[in-house]
Amino acid sequence: MPLRRLLLGTLALAPALLGTATATAVPIPLPAPEPMDHLTVTLRDTTHDGSYDLYCHPTGGTAPHPGEACRQLDQLTRWGSDPFAPVPPASNCSMIYGGPERAHVGGTWAGRPVSADFSRLNGCEIARWNKFSRLLGSSR
């Protein structure tokens, strides 16, 4: 009988003890998470030479149209493929010269490092540039 009273008494106190412990718990403040997707774009030989930053998820940075650029990049992103991959070396490209514009994009996108160069030297490179038009801008 004494063991039963001890168990009943302990069970009766448990909610009070748990309530006290949770009521006095103070959450530890955590730093705000940094955006996972951050790209730095450097343009050369364009009408808007210079560098700017693009942050996505959340959107921000010094890019001309960050919301549009993030949406375009999200549409280009597919599991298992690199949206920033260069034109394959054996590609048959038209010999149309699109202009001297060049760009470099570096940073992190979808958790992966990015280091990509862009130009407008032929039809394939022009198409690749245009695919990233909100990030790189249009030609002259």
Sequence and secondary structure as in RCSB ss.txt:
>XXXX:A:sequence
MPLRRLLLGTLALAPALLGTATATAVPIPLPAPEPMDHLTVTLRDTTHDGSYDLYCHPTGGTAPHPGEACRQLDQ
LTRWGSDPFAPVPPASNCSMIYGGPERAHVGGTWAGRPVSADFSRLNGCEIARWNKFSRLLGSSR
>XXXX:A:secstr
 HHHHHHHHHHHHHHHHHHHHHHH           SEEEEEEEESSTT EEEEEEETTTEESSSSHHHHHHHHHH
H  TTS TT    TT        EEEEEEEEEEETTEEEEEEEEESSHHHHHHHHHTHHHH    
